[in-house]
């Protein structure tokens, strides 16, 4: 009789299945947790904007100008310095601006020309590397914010448990834990791509700087050759 009654209760028991909601998981951490989550998302949007803005800027700066250096050499050999300067001014590229700086100082010692071009080169590199520190910061700050959200979420979960009298429901503990871990997941989701974005841009800048340095060296070699 008891076994039959128990079986009837089990069979008639209504089990509530919790539906997974990503929105509820992400934004159920209270005011502090939601603030941290929003900060991570804003950091991700900023990192994405900086990446695409810098990527296309570097891509434009890396665009090859056909026969640019050969035309500069021809102008120097023919003594048409002003024509070479005008060609540099019509060409929107870092090496053109550096070579223009060198052309305006022709007649001075080669060391003065080289120093002037190096100073211009530092300005060009600083333009290329503009805002890359934001990506570097995002790759480290986003996971740290995620960990902060996890710690805050765990504190809140255990605070709720401390206010419960009697047996603690595992559901109460689990809910607080997965809500807290959501901030870490989102922080890593933002930080890992930001880290790769930063390294991609740094690699492109280094490749462009090497190409510029090669063109500058060829230009200086041209000045050192007898006409």
Secondary structure, 3 states (H helix, E strand, C coil): CHHHHHHHHHHHCCCCCCCCCHHHHHCCCHHHHHHHHHHHHHHHHHHHHHHHHHHHHHHHHCCCCCCHHHHHHHHHHCCCHHHHHHHHHHCCCHHHHHHHHHHCCCCCCHHHHHHHHHHHHHHHHHHHCCCHHHHHHHHHHHHHHHHHHHHHHHHHHHHHHHCCCCCCCHHHHHHHHHHHHHHHHHHHHHHHHHHHHHHHHHHHHHHHHHHHHHHHHHHHHHHHCCC
